[in-house]
Amino acid sequence: MSIVNIGDVVSTLIIIVLIILFFVSITLFFRKMSATQRKRAENNIKVEQKLDRIIEILEQDKKNK
């Protein structure tokens, strides 16, 4: 009877560990996603600033001609 109890305890521990790993992996996934989105937003802002600068230069070039 003690063998069955040990098996139950081991299987319960395995299930608990798997559940904990699931939630940890979900948390890490969402953190990674939010970090990636922040980097993309920053890159988009930089690209927009560069495009604005190019437009300004082209407009100045048009006025000078």
PDBQT receptor file of N, H, CA, C and O in Angstrom, charges set to zero:
ATOM      1  N   MET A   1       0.816  -1.195   0.000  1.00  0.00    +0.000 N 
ATOM      2  CA  MET A   1       0.000   0.000   0.000  1.00  0.00    +0.000 C 
ATOM      3  C   MET A   1       0.857   1.255   0.000  1.00  0.00    +0.000 C 
ATOM      4  O   MET A   1       0.456   2.271  -0.567  1.00  0.00    +0.000 OA
ATOM      5  N   SER A   2       2.034   1.206   0.626  1.00  0.00    +0.000 N 
ATOM      6  H   SER A   2       2.360   0.380   1.086  1.00  0.00    +0.000 HD
ATOM      7  CA  SER A   2       2.896   2.383   0.644  1.00  0.00    +0.000 C 
ATOM      8  C   SER A   2       3.482   2.661  -0.736  1.00  0.00    +0.000 C 
ATOM      9  O   SER A   2       3.793   3.811  -1.044  1.00  0.00    +0.000 OA
ATOM     10  N   ILE A   3       3.641   1.633  -1.577  1.00  0.00    +0.000 N 
ATOM     11  H   ILE A   3       3.389   0.699  -1.326  1.00  0.00    +0.000 HD
ATOM     12  CA  ILE A   3       4.139   1.819  -2.935  1.00  0.00    +0.000 C 
ATOM     13  C   ILE A   3       3.140   2.646  -3.749  1.00  0.00    +0.000 C 
ATOM     14  O   ILE A   3       3.540   3.516  -4.523  1.00  0.00    +0.000 OA
ATOM     15  N   VAL A   4       1.865   2.381  -3.580  1.00  0.00    +0.000 N 
ATOM     16  H   VAL A   4       1.540   1.674  -2.952  1.00  0.00    +0.000 HD
ATOM     17  CA  VAL A   4       0.833   3.146  -4.284  1.00  0.00    +0.000 C 
ATOM     18  C   VAL A   4       0.852   4.592  -3.809  1.00  0.00    +0.000 C 
ATOM     19  O   VAL A   4       0.703   5.510  -4.615  1.00  0.00    +0.000 OA
ATOM     20  N   ASN A   5       1.031   4.800  -2.527  1.00  0.00    +0.000 N 
ATOM     21  H   ASN A   5       1.152   4.054  -1.873  1.00  0.00    +0.000 HD
ATOM     22  CA  ASN A   5       1.076   6.163  -2.005  1.00  0.00    +0.000 C 
ATOM     23  C   ASN A   5       2.277   6.928  -2.536  1.00  0.00    +0.000 C 
ATOM     24  O   ASN A   5       2.164   8.111  -2.857  1.00  0.00    +0.000 OA
ATOM     25  N   ILE A   6       3.433   6.264  -2.634  1.00  0.00    +0.000 N 
ATOM     26  H   ILE A   6       3.524   5.303  -2.373  1.00  0.00    +0.000 HD
ATOM     27  CA  ILE A   6       4.627   6.917  -3.176  1.00  0.00    +0.000 C 
ATOM     28  C   ILE A   6       4.393   7.270  -4.642  1.00  0.00    +0.000 C 
ATOM     29  O   ILE A   6       4.770   8.353  -5.090  1.00  0.00    +0.000 OA
ATOM     30  N   GLY A   7       3.784   6.373  -5.376  1.00  0.00    +0.000 N 
ATOM     31  H   GLY A   7       3.479   5.493  -5.013  1.00  0.00    +0.000 HD
ATOM     32  CA  GLY A   7       3.469   6.631  -6.787  1.00  0.00    +0.000 C 
ATOM     33  C   GLY A   7       2.516   7.800  -6.929  1.00  0.00    +0.000 C 
ATOM     34  O   GLY A   7       2.685   8.635  -7.818  1.00  0.00    +0.000 OA
ATOM     35  N   ASP A   8       1.513   7.871  -6.060  1.00  0.00    +0.000 N 
ATOM     36  H   ASP A   8       1.375   7.193  -5.338  1.00  0.00    +0.000 HD
ATOM     37  CA  ASP A   8       0.578   8.994  -6.100  1.00  0.00    +0.000 C 
ATOM     38  C   ASP A   8       1.289  10.311  -5.802  1.00  0.00    +0.000 C 
ATOM     39  O   ASP A   8       1.039  11.325  -6.453  1.00  0.00    +0.000 OA
ATOM     40  N   VAL A   9       2.167  10.282  -4.821  1.00  0.00    +0.000 N 
ATOM     41  H   VAL A   9       2.370   9.458  -4.292  1.00  0.00    +0.000 HD
ATOM     42  CA  VAL A   9       2.898  11.498  -4.458  1.00  0.00    +0.000 C 
ATOM     43  C   VAL A   9       3.794  11.940  -5.604  1.00  0.00    +0.000 C 
ATOM     44  O   VAL A   9       3.843  13.125  -5.932  1.00  0.00    +0.000 OA
ATOM     45  N   VAL A  10       4.497  11.006  -6.211  1.00  0.00    +0.000 N 
ATOM     46  H   VAL A  10       4.457  10.043  -5.945  1.00  0.00    +0.000 HD
ATOM     47  CA  VAL A  10       5.398  11.335  -7.320  1.00  0.00    +0.000 C 
ATOM     48  C   VAL A  10       4.606  11.888  -8.505  1.00  0.00    +0.000 C 
ATOM     49  O   VAL A  10       4.995  12.897  -9.093  1.00  0.00    +0.000 OA
ATOM     50  N   SER A  11       3.511  11.241  -8.852  1.00  0.00    +0.000 N 
ATOM     51  H   SER A  11       3.195  10.421  -8.374  1.00  0.00    +0.000 HD
ATOM     52  CA  SER A  11       2.721  11.725  -9.987  1.00  0.00    +0.000 C 
ATOM     53  C   SER A  11       2.106  13.091  -9.683  1.00  0.00    +0.000 C 
ATOM     54  O   SER A  11       2.019  13.940 -10.570  1.00  0.00    +0.000 OA
ATOM     55  N   THR A  12       1.686  13.306  -8.461  1.00  0.00    +0.000 N 
ATOM     56  H   THR A  12       1.756  12.616  -7.740  1.00  0.00    +0.000 HD
ATOM     57  CA  THR A  12       1.138  14.611  -8.082  1.00  0.00    +0.000 C 
ATOM     58  C   THR A  12       2.220  15.682  -8.166  1.00  0.00    +0.000 C 
ATOM     59  O   THR A  12       1.962  16.781  -8.657  1.00  0.00    +0.000 OA
ATOM     60  N   LEU A  13       3.428  15.375  -7.693  1.00  0.00    +0.000 N 
ATOM     61  H   LEU A  13       3.637  14.481  -7.295  1.00  0.00    +0.000 HD
ATOM     62  CA  LEU A  13       4.527  16.330  -7.777  1.00  0.00    +0.000 C 
ATOM     63  C   LEU A  13       4.883  16.652  -9.220  1.00  0.00    +0.000 C 
ATOM     64  O   LEU A  13       5.151  17.805  -9.559  1.00  0.00    +0.000 OA
ATOM     65  N   ILE A  14       4.885  15.633 -10.066  1.00  0.00    +0.000 N 
ATOM     66  H   ILE A  14       4.667  14.697  -9.791  1.00  0.00    +0.000 HD
ATOM     67  CA  ILE A  14       5.183  15.860 -11.483  1.00  0.00    +0.000 C 
ATOM     68  C   ILE A  14       4.143  16.784 -12.103  1.00  0.00    +0.000 C 
ATOM     69  O   ILE A  14       4.491  17.698 -12.851  1.00  0.00    +0.000 OA
ATOM     70  N   ILE A  15       2.880  16.555 -11.799  1.00  0.00    +0.000 N 
ATOM     71  H   ILE A  15       2.597  15.812 -11.192  1.00  0.00    +0.000 HD
ATOM     72  CA  ILE A  15       1.814  17.396 -12.345  1.00  0.00    +0.000 C 
ATOM     73  C   ILE A  15       1.951  18.828 -11.837  1.00  0.00    +0.000 C 
ATOM     74  O   ILE A  15       1.774  19.772 -12.606  1.00  0.00    +0.000 OA
ATOM     75  N   ILE A  16       2.262  19.002 -10.563  1.00  0.00    +0.000 N 
ATOM     76  H   ILE A  16       2.406  18.235  -9.938  1.00  0.00    +0.000 HD
ATOM     77  CA  ILE A  16       2.430  20.345  -9.997  1.00  0.00    +0.000 C 
ATOM     78  C   ILE A  16       3.610  21.055 -10.656  1.00  0.00    +0.000 C 
ATOM     79  O   ILE A  16       3.517  22.238 -10.983  1.00  0.00    +0.000 OA
ATOM     80  N   VAL A  17       4.711  20.346 -10.850  1.00  0.00    +0.000 N 
ATOM     81  H   VAL A  17       4.787  19.385 -10.584  1.00  0.00    +0.000 HD
ATOM     82  CA  VAL A  17       5.885  20.939 -11.503  1.00  0.00    +0.000 C 
ATOM     83  C   VAL A  17       5.555  21.342 -12.932  1.00  0.00    +0.000 C 
ATOM     84  O   VAL A  17       5.963  22.410 -13.386  1.00  0.00    +0.000 OA
ATOM     85  N   LEU A  18       4.823  20.500 -13.638  1.00  0.00    +0.000 N 
ATOM     86  H   LEU A  18       4.491  19.632 -13.269  1.00  0.00    +0.000 HD
ATOM     87  CA  LEU A  18       4.439  20.828 -15.014  1.00  0.00    +0.000 C 
ATOM     88  C   LEU A  18       3.539  22.063 -15.061  1.00  0.00    +0.000 C 
ATOM     89  O   LEU A  18       3.688  22.904 -15.948  1.00  0.00    +0.000 OA
ATOM     90  N   ILE A  19       2.624  22.176 -14.128  1.00  0.00    +0.000 N 
ATOM     91  H   ILE A  19       2.503  21.493 -13.408  1.00  0.00    +0.000 HD
ATOM     92  CA  ILE A  19       1.747  23.350 -14.077  1.00  0.00    +0.000 C 
ATOM     93  C   ILE A  19       2.561  24.606 -13.794  1.00  0.00    +0.000 C 
ATOM     94  O   ILE A  19       2.344  25.643 -14.419  1.00  0.00    +0.000 OA
ATOM     95  N   ILE A  20       3.494  24.515 -12.859  1.00  0.00    +0.000 N 
ATOM     96  H   ILE A  20       3.671  23.672 -12.351  1.00  0.00    +0.000 HD
ATOM     97  CA  ILE A  20       4.344  25.666 -12.543  1.00  0.00    +0.000 C 
ATOM     98  C   ILE A  20       5.184  26.053 -13.756  1.00  0.00    +0.000 C 
ATOM     99  O   ILE A  20       5.302  27.236 -14.075  1.00  0.00    +0.000 OA
ATOM    100  N   LEU A  21       5.762  25.077 -14.426  1.00  0.00    +0.000 N 
ATOM    101  H   LEU A  21       5.667  24.116 -14.167  1.00  0.00    +0.000 HD
ATOM    102  CA  LEU A  21       6.553  25.358 -15.629  1.00  0.00    +0.000 C 
ATOM    103  C   LEU A  21       5.699  26.001 -16.718  1.00  0.00    +0.000 C 
ATOM    104  O   LEU A  21       6.173  26.882 -17.436  1.00  0.00    +0.000 OA
ATOM    105  N   PHE A  22       4.460  25.573 -16.846  1.00  0.00    +0.000 N 
ATOM    106  H   PHE A  22       4.075  24.857 -16.263  1.00  0.00    +0.000 HD
ATOM    107  CA  PHE A  22       3.555  26.159 -17.839  1.00  0.00    +0.000 C 
ATOM    108  C   PHE A  22       3.357  27.643 -17.563  1.00  0.00    +0.000 C 
ATOM    109  O   PHE A  22       3.478  28.465 -18.472  1.00  0.00    +0.000 OA
ATOM    110  N   PHE A  23       3.055  27.991 -16.323  1.00  0.00    +0.000 N 
ATOM    111  H   PHE A  23       2.956  27.323 -15.585  1.00  0.00    +0.000 HD
ATOM    112  CA  PHE A  23       2.809  29.394 -16.004  1.00  0.00    +0.000 C 
ATOM    113  C   PHE A  23       4.081  30.232 -16.107  1.00  0.00    +0.000 C 
ATOM    114  O   PHE A  23       4.032  31.391 -16.519  1.00  0.00    +0.000 OA
ATOM    115  N   VAL A  24       5.203  29.656 -15.739  1.00  0.00    +0.000 N 
ATOM    116  H   VAL A  24       5.243  28.715 -15.405  1.00  0.00    +0.000 HD
ATOM    117  CA  VAL A  24       6.467  30.388 -15.877  1.00  0.00    +0.000 C 
ATOM    118  C   VAL A  24       6.772  30.645 -17.349  1.00  0.00    +0.000 C 
ATOM    119  O   VAL A  24       7.188  31.746 -17.711  1.00  0.00    +0.000 OA
ATOM    120  N   SER A  25       6.573  29.659 -18.187  1.00  0.00    +0.000 N 
ATOM    121  H   SER A  25       6.235  28.765 -17.893  1.00  0.00    +0.000 HD
ATOM    122  CA  SER A  25       6.851  29.831 -19.615  1.00  0.00    +0.000 C 
ATOM    123  C   SER A  25       5.899  30.845 -20.243  1.00  0.00    +0.000 C 
ATOM    124  O   SER A  25       6.310  31.633 -21.095  1.00  0.00    +0.000 OA
ATOM    125  N   ILE A  26       4.633  30.832 -19.831  1.00  0.00    +0.000 N 
ATOM    126  H   ILE A  26       4.299  30.191 -19.140  1.00  0.00    +0.000 HD
ATOM    127  CA  ILE A  26       3.675  31.825 -20.347  1.00  0.00    +0.000 C 
ATOM    128  C   ILE A  26       4.111  33.227 -19.932  1.00  0.00    +0.000 C 
ATOM    129  O   ILE A  26       4.070  34.154 -20.741  1.00  0.00    +0.000 OA
ATOM    130  N   THR A  27       4.524  33.388 -18.688  1.00  0.00    +0.000 N 
ATOM    131  H   THR A  27       4.557  32.635 -18.031  1.00  0.00    +0.000 HD
ATOM    132  CA  THR A  27       4.974  34.692 -18.193  1.00  0.00    +0.000 C 
ATOM    133  C   THR A  27       6.192  35.173 -18.966  1.00  0.00    +0.000 C 
ATOM    134  O   THR A  27       6.241  36.331 -19.381  1.00  0.00    +0.000 OA
ATOM    135  N   LEU A  28       7.161  34.313 -19.163  1.00  0.00    +0.000 N 
ATOM    136  H   LEU A  28       7.121  33.373 -18.826  1.00  0.00    +0.000 HD
ATOM    137  CA  LEU A  28       8.358  34.691 -19.901  1.00  0.00    +0.000 C 
ATOM    138  C   LEU A  28       8.034  35.027 -21.352  1.00  0.00    +0.000 C 
ATOM    139  O   LEU A  28       8.625  35.939 -21.930  1.00  0.00    +0.000 OA
ATOM    140  N   PHE A  29       7.104  34.297 -21.934  1.00  0.00    +0.000 N 
ATOM    141  H   PHE A  29       6.624  33.556 -21.465  1.00  0.00    +0.000 HD
ATOM    142  CA  PHE A  29       6.695  34.562 -23.320  1.00  0.00    +0.000 C 
ATOM    143  C   PHE A  29       6.113  35.959 -23.447  1.00  0.00    +0.000 C 
ATOM    144  O   PHE A  29       6.472  36.697 -24.365  1.00  0.00    +0.000 OA
ATOM    145  N   PHE A  30       5.215  36.334 -22.535  1.00  0.00    +0.000 N 
ATOM    146  H   PHE A  30       4.924  35.734 -21.790  1.00  0.00    +0.000 HD
ATOM    147  CA  PHE A  30       4.602  37.654 -22.625  1.00  0.00    +0.000 C 
ATOM    148  C   PHE A  30       5.613  38.766 -22.340  1.00  0.00    +0.000 C 
ATOM    149  O   PHE A  30       5.532  39.841 -22.936  1.00  0.00    +0.000 OA
ATOM    150  N   ARG A  31       6.549  38.522 -21.450  1.00  0.00    +0.000 N 
ATOM    151  H   ARG A  31       6.615  37.649 -20.966  1.00  0.00    +0.000 HD
ATOM    152  CA  ARG A  31       7.604  39.519 -21.202  1.00  0.00    +0.000 C 
ATOM    153  C   ARG A  31       8.436  39.728 -22.456  1.00  0.00    +0.000 C 
ATOM    154  O   ARG A  31       8.750  40.861 -22.819  1.00  0.00    +0.000 OA
ATOM    155  N   LYS A  32       8.789  38.643 -23.109  1.00  0.00    +0.000 N 
ATOM    156  H   LYS A  32       8.534  37.722 -22.814  1.00  0.00    +0.000 HD
ATOM    157  CA  LYS A  32       9.594  38.722 -24.327  1.00  0.00    +0.000 C 
ATOM    158  C   LYS A  32       8.818  39.452 -25.423  1.00  0.00    +0.000 C 
ATOM    159  O   LYS A  32       9.381  40.269 -26.153  1.00  0.00    +0.000 OA
ATOM    160  N   MET A  33       7.537  39.156 -25.531  1.00  0.00    +0.000 N 
ATOM    161  H   MET A  33       7.080  38.493 -24.939  1.00  0.00    +0.000 HD
ATOM    162  CA  MET A  33       6.708  39.818 -26.542  1.00  0.00    +0.000 C 
ATOM    163  C   MET A  33       6.635  41.316 -26.285  1.00  0.00    +0.000 C 
ATOM    164  O   MET A  33       6.757  42.106 -27.220  1.00  0.00    +0.000 OA
ATOM    165  N   SER A  34       6.441  41.718 -25.040  1.00  0.00    +0.000 N 
ATOM    166  H   SER A  34       6.342  41.076 -24.280  1.00  0.00    +0.000 HD
ATOM    167  CA  SER A  34       6.329  43.145 -24.745  1.00  0.00    +0.000 C 
ATOM    168  C   SER A  34       7.660  43.852 -24.991  1.00  0.00    +0.000 C 
ATOM    169  O   SER A  34       7.675  44.988 -25.464  1.00  0.00    +0.000 OA
ATOM    170  N   ALA A  35       8.764  43.201 -24.680  1.00  0.00    +0.000 N 
ATOM    171  H   ALA A  35       8.751  42.278 -24.295  1.00  0.00    +0.000 HD
ATOM    172  CA  ALA A  35      10.078  43.793 -24.942  1.00  0.00    +0.000 C 
ATOM    173  C   ALA A  35      10.300  43.959 -26.441  1.00  0.00    +0.000 C 
ATOM    174  O   ALA A  35      10.828  44.978 -26.885  1.00  0.00    +0.000 OA
ATOM    175  N   THR A  36       9.901  42.969 -27.209  1.00  0.00    +0.000 N 
ATOM    176  H   THR A  36       9.472  42.141 -26.848  1.00  0.00    +0.000 HD
ATOM    177  CA  THR A  36      10.044  43.034 -28.662  1.00  0.00    +0.000 C 
ATOM    178  C   THR A  36       9.186  44.154 -29.236  1.00  0.00    +0.000 C 
ATOM    179  O   THR A  36       9.627  44.878 -30.129  1.00  0.00    +0.000 OA
ATOM    180  N   GLN A  37       7.971  44.302 -28.733  1.00  0.00    +0.000 N 
ATOM    181  H   GLN A  37       7.613  43.714 -28.007  1.00  0.00    +0.000 HD
ATOM    182  CA  GLN A  37       7.100  45.363 -29.216  1.00  0.00    +0.000 C 
ATOM    183  C   GLN A  37       7.662  46.735 -28.879  1.00  0.00    +0.000 C 
ATOM    184  O   GLN A  37       7.564  47.661 -29.685  1.00  0.00    +0.000 OA
ATOM    185  N   ARG A  38       8.250  46.875 -27.697  1.00  0.00    +0.000 N 
ATOM    186  H   ARG A  38       8.329  46.124 -27.042  1.00  0.00    +0.000 HD
ATOM    187  CA  ARG A  38       8.875  48.147 -27.322  1.00  0.00    +0.000 C 
ATOM    188  C   ARG A  38      10.021  48.492 -28.272  1.00  0.00    +0.000 C 
ATOM    189  O   ARG A  38      10.151  49.635 -28.712  1.00  0.00    +0.000 OA
ATOM    190  N   LYS A  39      10.849  47.496 -28.583  1.00  0.00    +0.000 N 
ATOM    191  H   LYS A  39      10.743  46.568 -28.226  1.00  0.00    +0.000 HD
ATOM    192  CA  LYS A  39      11.970  47.725 -29.498  1.00  0.00    +0.000 C 
ATOM    193  C   LYS A  39      11.463  48.102 -30.886  1.00  0.00    +0.000 C 
ATOM    194  O   LYS A  39      12.027  48.985 -31.532  1.00  0.00    +0.000 OA
ATOM    195  N   ARG A  40      10.410  47.445 -31.347  1.00  0.00    +0.000 N 
ATOM    196  H   ARG A  40       9.952  46.727 -30.823  1.00  0.00    +0.000 HD
ATOM    197  CA  ARG A  40       9.847  47.779 -32.656  1.00  0.00    +0.000 C 
ATOM    198  C   ARG A  40       9.309  49.202 -32.668  1.00  0.00    +0.000 C 
ATOM    199  O   ARG A  40       9.503  49.934 -33.638  1.00  0.00    +0.000 OA
ATOM    200  N   ALA A  41       8.645  49.591 -31.608  1.00  0.00    +0.000 N 
ATOM    201  H   ALA A  41       8.487  48.996 -30.819  1.00  0.00    +0.000 HD
ATOM    202  CA  ALA A  41       8.106  50.944 -31.525  1.00  0.00    +0.000 C 
ATOM    203  C   ALA A  41       9.233  51.966 -31.547  1.00  0.00    +0.000 C 
ATOM    204  O   ALA A  41       9.134  52.986 -32.230  1.00  0.00    +0.000 OA
ATOM    205  N   GLU A  42      10.301  51.701 -30.805  1.00  0.00    +0.000 N 
ATOM    206  H   GLU A  42      10.381  50.873 -30.250  1.00  0.00    +0.000 HD
ATOM    207  CA  GLU A  42      11.450  52.608 -30.809  1.00  0.00    +0.000 C 
ATOM    208  C   GLU A  42      12.074  52.692 -32.195  1.00  0.00    +0.000 C 
ATOM    209  O   GLU A  42      12.429  53.779 -32.652  1.00  0.00    +0.000 OA
ATOM    210  N   ASN A  43      12.210  51.558 -32.864  1.00  0.00    +0.000 N 
ATOM    211  H   ASN A  43      11.921  50.675 -32.493  1.00  0.00    +0.000 HD
ATOM    212  CA  ASN A  43      12.772  51.547 -34.214  1.00  0.00    +0.000 C 
ATOM    213  C   ASN A  43      11.877  52.314 -35.181  1.00  0.00    +0.000 C 
ATOM    214  O   ASN A  43      12.377  53.032 -36.047  1.00  0.00    +0.000 OA
ATOM    215  N   ASN A  44      10.564  52.170 -35.045  1.00  0.00    +0.000 N 
ATOM    216  H   ASN A  44      10.157  51.587 -34.342  1.00  0.00    +0.000 HD
ATOM    217  CA  ASN A  44       9.640  52.900 -35.914  1.00  0.00    +0.000 C 
ATOM    218  C   ASN A  44       9.770  54.397 -35.712  1.00  0.00    +0.000 C 
ATOM    219  O   ASN A  44       9.722  55.161 -36.676  1.00  0.00    +0.000 OA
ATOM    220  N   ILE A  45       9.933  54.824 -34.470  1.00  0.00    +0.000 N 
ATOM    221  H   ILE A  45       9.972  54.203 -33.687  1.00  0.00    +0.000 HD
ATOM    222  CA  ILE A  45      10.106  56.248 -34.186  1.00  0.00    +0.000 C 
ATOM    223  C   ILE A  45      11.384  56.755 -34.837  1.00  0.00    +0.000 C 
ATOM    224  O   ILE A  45      11.394  57.836 -35.424  1.00  0.00    +0.000 OA
ATOM    225  N   LYS A  46      12.461  55.985 -34.738  1.00  0.00    +0.000 N 
ATOM    226  H   LYS A  46      12.453  55.106 -34.260  1.00  0.00    +0.000 HD
ATOM    227  CA  LYS A  46      13.730  56.395 -35.354  1.00  0.00    +0.000 C 
ATOM    228  C   LYS A  46      13.598  56.502 -36.866  1.00  0.00    +0.000 C 
ATOM    229  O   LYS A  46      14.110  57.446 -37.468  1.00  0.00    +0.000 OA
ATOM    230  N   VAL A  47      12.923  55.550 -37.479  1.00  0.00    +0.000 N 
ATOM    231  H   VAL A  47      12.508  54.783 -36.990  1.00  0.00    +0.000 HD
ATOM    232  CA  VAL A  47      12.743  55.571 -38.929  1.00  0.00    +0.000 C 
ATOM    233  C   VAL A  47      11.906  56.783 -39.332  1.00  0.00    +0.000 C 
ATOM    234  O   VAL A  47      12.216  57.453 -40.317  1.00  0.00    +0.000 OA
ATOM    235  N   GLU A  48      10.850  57.064 -38.576  1.00  0.00    +0.000 N 
ATOM    236  H   GLU A  48      10.598  56.520 -37.776  1.00  0.00    +0.000 HD
ATOM    237  CA  GLU A  48      10.015  58.224 -38.885  1.00  0.00    +0.000 C 
ATOM    238  C   GLU A  48      10.811  59.517 -38.769  1.00  0.00    +0.000 C 
ATOM    239  O   GLU A  48      10.648  60.420 -39.590  1.00  0.00    +0.000 OA
ATOM    240  N   GLN A  49      11.666  59.617 -37.764  1.00  0.00    +0.000 N 
ATOM    241  H   GLN A  49      11.799  58.884 -37.097  1.00  0.00    +0.000 HD
ATOM    242  CA  GLN A  49      12.498  60.813 -37.612  1.00  0.00    +0.000 C 
ATOM    243  C   GLN A  49      13.451  60.962 -38.795  1.00  0.00    +0.000 C 
ATOM    244  O   GLN A  49      13.648  62.067 -39.300  1.00  0.00    +0.000 OA
ATOM    245  N   LYS A  50      14.031  59.874 -39.229  1.00  0.00    +0.000 N 
ATOM    246  H   LYS A  50      13.871  58.976 -38.819  1.00  0.00    +0.000 HD
ATOM    247  CA  LYS A  50      14.935  59.928 -40.377  1.00  0.00    +0.000 C 
ATOM    248  C   LYS A  50      14.182  60.326 -41.640  1.00  0.00    +0.000 C 
ATOM    249  O   LYS A  50      14.680  61.121 -42.438  1.00  0.00    +0.000 OA
ATOM    250  N   LEU A  51      12.991  59.779 -41.822  1.00  0.00    +0.000 N 
ATOM    251  H   LEU A  51      12.587  59.134 -41.174  1.00  0.00    +0.000 HD
ATOM    252  CA  LEU A  51      12.195  60.146 -42.992  1.00  0.00    +0.000 C 
ATOM    253  C   LEU A  51      11.804  61.621 -42.953  1.00  0.00    +0.000 C 
ATOM    254  O   LEU A  51      11.828  62.299 -43.980  1.00  0.00    +0.000 OA
ATOM    255  N   ASP A  52      11.449  62.112 -41.780  1.00  0.00    +0.000 N 
ATOM    256  H   ASP A  52      11.430  61.561 -40.946  1.00  0.00    +0.000 HD
ATOM    257  CA  ASP A  52      11.127  63.534 -41.643  1.00  0.00    +0.000 C 
ATOM    258  C   ASP A  52      12.329  64.387 -42.022  1.00  0.00    +0.000 C 
ATOM    259  O   ASP A  52      12.186  65.409 -42.694  1.00  0.00    +0.000 OA
ATOM    260  N   ARG A  53      13.500  63.969 -41.595  1.00  0.00    +0.000 N 
ATOM    261  H   ARG A  53      13.616  63.138 -41.050  1.00  0.00    +0.000 HD
ATOM    262  CA  ARG A  53      14.726  64.716 -41.924  1.00  0.00    +0.000 C 
ATOM    263  C   ARG A  53      14.982  64.693 -43.427  1.00  0.00    +0.000 C 
ATOM    264  O   ARG A  53      15.359  65.715 -44.002  1.00  0.00    +0.000 OA
ATOM    265  N   ILE A  54      14.785  63.562 -44.064  1.00  0.00    +0.000 N 
ATOM    266  H   ILE A  54      14.479  62.732 -43.597  1.00  0.00    +0.000 HD
ATOM    267  CA  ILE A  54      14.971  63.459 -45.523  1.00  0.00    +0.000 C 
ATOM    268  C   ILE A  54      13.985  64.371 -46.239  1.00  0.00    +0.000 C 
ATOM    269  O   ILE A  54      14.350  65.051 -47.197  1.00  0.00    +0.000 OA
ATOM    270  N   ILE A  55      12.751  64.389 -45.784  1.00  0.00    +0.000 N 
ATOM    271  H   ILE A  55      12.454  63.836 -45.005  1.00  0.00    +0.000 HD
ATOM    272  CA  ILE A  55      11.743  65.256 -46.401  1.00  0.00    +0.000 C 
ATOM    273  C   ILE A  55      12.139  66.716 -46.255  1.00  0.00    +0.000 C 
ATOM    274  O   ILE A  55      12.005  67.494 -47.199  1.00  0.00    +0.000 OA
ATOM    275  N   GLU A  56      12.621  67.089 -45.086  1.00  0.00    +0.000 N 
ATOM    276  H   GLU A  56      12.729  66.457 -44.319  1.00  0.00    +0.000 HD
ATOM    277  CA  GLU A  56      13.072  68.467 -44.871  1.00  0.00    +0.000 C 
ATOM    278  C   GLU A  56      14.198  68.829 -45.824  1.00  0.00    +0.000 C 
ATOM    279  O   GLU A  56      14.196  69.911 -46.411  1.00  0.00    +0.000 OA
ATOM    280  N   ILE A  57      15.152  67.935 -45.978  1.00  0.00    +0.000 N 
ATOM    281  H   ILE A  57      15.153  67.056 -45.501  1.00  0.00    +0.000 HD
ATOM    282  CA  ILE A  57      16.281  68.192 -46.868  1.00  0.00    +0.000 C 
ATOM    283  C   ILE A  57      15.805  68.328 -48.303  1.00  0.00    +0.000 C 
ATOM    284  O   ILE A  57      16.269  69.211 -49.024  1.00  0.00    +0.000 OA
ATOM    285  N   LEU A  58      14.892  67.473 -48.730  1.00  0.00    +0.000 N 
ATOM    286  H   LEU A  58      14.516  66.755 -48.145  1.00  0.00    +0.000 HD
ATOM    287  CA  LEU A  58      14.365  67.549 -50.098  1.00  0.00    +0.000 C 
ATOM    288  C   LEU A  58      13.588  68.843 -50.320  1.00  0.00    +0.000 C 
ATOM    289  O   LEU A  58      13.674  69.445 -51.390  1.00  0.00    +0.000 OA
ATOM    290  N   GLU A  59      12.834  69.270 -49.318  1.00  0.00    +0.000 N 
ATOM    291  H   GLU A  59      12.764  68.781 -48.448  1.00  0.00    +0.000 HD
ATOM    292  CA  GLU A  59      12.089  70.516 -49.452  1.00  0.00    +0.000 C 
ATOM    293  C   GLU A  59      13.039  71.708 -49.516  1.00  0.00    +0.000 C 
ATOM    294  O   GLU A  59      12.810  72.644 -50.282  1.00  0.00    +0.000 OA
ATOM    295  N   GLN A  60      14.095  71.679 -48.721  1.00  0.00    +0.000 N 
ATOM    296  H   GLN A  60      14.281  70.919 -48.099  1.00  0.00    +0.000 HD
ATOM    297  CA  GLN A  60      15.085  72.763 -48.777  1.00  0.00    +0.000 C 
ATOM    298  C   GLN A  60      15.781  72.774 -50.142  1.00  0.00    +0.000 C 
ATOM    299  O   GLN A  60      16.057  73.837 -50.698  1.00  0.00    +0.000 OA
ATOM    300  N   ASP A  61      16.056  71.601 -50.666  1.00  0.00    +0.000 N 
ATOM    301  H   ASP A  61      15.831  70.737 -50.215  1.00  0.00    +0.000 HD
ATOM    302  CA  ASP A  61      16.700  71.501 -51.978  1.00  0.00    +0.000 C 
ATOM    303  C   ASP A  61      15.786  72.069 -53.059  1.00  0.00    +0.000 C 
ATOM    304  O   ASP A  61      16.260  72.742 -53.975  1.00  0.00    +0.000 OA
ATOM    305  N   LYS A  62      14.485  71.807 -52.965  1.00  0.00    +0.000 N 
ATOM    306  H   LYS A  62      14.101  71.261 -52.221  1.00  0.00    +0.000 HD
ATOM    307  CA  LYS A  62      13.524  72.338 -53.941  1.00  0.00    +0.000 C 
ATOM    308  C   LYS A  62      13.488  73.863 -53.885  1.00  0.00    +0.000 C 
ATOM    309  O   LYS A  62      13.457  74.525 -54.923  1.00  0.00    +0.000 OA
ATOM    310  N   LYS A  63      13.493  74.414 -52.685  1.00  0.00    +0.000 N 
ATOM    311  H   LYS A  63      13.518  73.876 -51.842  1.00  0.00    +0.000 HD
ATOM    312  CA  LYS A  63      13.438  75.866 -52.526  1.00  0.00    +0.000 C 
ATOM    313  C   LYS A  63      14.688  76.559 -53.058  1.00  0.00    +0.000 C 
ATOM    314  O   LYS A  63      14.628  77.678 -53.567  1.00  0.00    +0.000 OA
ATOM    315  N   ASN A  64      15.814  75.874 -52.930  1.00  0.00    +0.000 N 
ATOM    316  H   ASN A  64      15.863  74.965 -52.517  1.00  0.00    +0.000 HD
ATOM    317  CA  ASN A  64      17.083  76.454 -53.386  1.00  0.00    +0.000 C 
ATOM    318  C   ASN A  64      17.223  76.428 -54.896  1.00  0.00    +0.000 C 
ATOM    319  O   ASN A  64      18.038  77.170 -55.445  1.00  0.00    +0.000 OA
ATOM    320  N   LYS A  65      16.463  75.605 -55.577  1.00  0.00    +0.000 N 
ATOM    321  H   LYS A  65      15.801  75.002 -55.132  1.00  0.00    +0.000 HD
ATOM    322  CA  LYS A  65      16.577  75.509 -57.057  1.00  0.00    +0.000 C 
ATOM    323  C   LYS A  65      15.752  76.514 -57.742  1.00  0.00    +0.000 C 
ATOM    324  O   LYS A  65      15.737  76.566 -58.972  1.00  0.00    +0.000 OA
TER     325      LYS A  65
